[in-house]
């Protein structure tokens, strides 16, 4: 069982894409949860708490590199460890 004192603090902005400058592998060793407007989201690719947005992948659209297009959804963002 992991102790909450060994977990790194969650940053203001975090991305699940390893190519992003906001990616942090140490945080993803633990399970991270995101709430947007009080509802938990399981499809979040990137978030920013201070600016109040999350980015989620579109259903079928791809960018020119073959990655899913990210849609920005605004609201109250809360990040937490599960």
C-alpha positions as CSV (number, residue, x, y, z in Angstrom):
1,X,0.0,0.0,0.0
2,X,1.4,3.4,-1.0
3,X,1.7,6.2,1.6
4,X,0.3,9.6,0.7
5,X,3.5,11.3,2.0
6,X,5.6,9.5,-0.7
7,X,3.5,10.9,-3.5
8,X,4.7,14.0,-5.4
9,X,2.5,17.0,-5.3
10,X,0.3,17.4,-8.3
11,X,1.3,20.3,-10.5
12,X,-0.9,23.1,-11.8
13,X,-0.6,21.7,-15.4
14,X,0.0,18.1,-16.4
15,X,-0.1,16.1,-19.6
16,X,-0.2,12.3,-20.3
17,X,1.7,12.7,-23.5
18,X,5.5,11.9,-22.9
19,X,6.5,14.3,-25.7
20,X,4.9,17.3,-23.8
21,X,7.0,19.5,-21.6
22,X,4.2,19.2,-18.9
23,X,4.7,15.4,-18.7
24,X,6.0,14.0,-15.4
25,X,6.6,10.2,-15.2
26,X,6.9,10.2,-11.3
27,X,3.3,11.4,-11.0
28,X,2.0,8.6,-13.2
29,X,3.4,5.9,-11.0
30,X,0.3,6.7,-8.9
31,X,-3.3,6.8,-10.1
32,X,-4.4,10.4,-10.8
33,X,-8.1,11.5,-10.9
34,X,-9.5,14.6,-12.5
35,X,-12.9,16.3,-11.7
36,X,-14.4,18.8,-14.0
37,X,-17.3,20.8,-12.6
38,X,-17.7,18.2,-9.8
39,X,-17.8,15.2,-12.1
40,X,-14.9,12.8,-12.5
41,X,-13.5,12.5,-16.0
42,X,-11.6,9.5,-17.3
43,X,-10.7,10.7,-20.8
44,X,-8.5,13.7,-19.8
45,X,-5.2,14.1,-21.8
46,X,-4.0,17.4,-20.2
47,X,-5.3,19.8,-17.6
48,X,-4.6,23.2,-16.1
49,X,-6.1,24.0,-12.7
50,X,-5.3,27.8,-12.6
51,X,-6.7,28.4,-16.1
52,X,-9.7,26.1,-15.6
53,X,-9.6,23.7,-18.6
54,X,-9.0,20.1,-19.6
55,X,-8.2,18.7,-23.0
56,X,-9.9,15.5,-24.2
57,X,-9.3,13.6,-27.4
58,X,-11.9,13.9,-30.2
59,X,-13.7,10.7,-31.3
60,X,-12.3,10.3,-34.8
61,X,-10.4,13.4,-35.9
62,X,-6.6,13.2,-36.2
63,X,-4.0,15.9,-36.7
64,X,-1.4,15.7,-39.4
65,X,1.0,13.6,-37.2
66,X,-1.7,11.0,-36.7
67,X,-2.4,12.0,-33.1
68,X,-6.0,12.6,-31.9
69,X,-7.2,16.2,-32.0
70,X,-7.6,17.6,-28.5
71,X,-10.7,19.5,-27.6
72,X,-10.6,22.1,-24.7
73,X,-13.4,21.9,-22.1
74,X,-13.6,24.7,-19.6
75,X,-14.8,24.6,-16.0
76,X,-13.6,24.1,-12.4
77,X,-10.8,21.6,-12.4
78,X,-9.7,19.5,-9.5
79,X,-6.8,17.0,-9.5
80,X,-6.4,14.3,-6.9
81,X,-4.7,10.9,-6.2
82,X,-7.1,7.9,-6.1
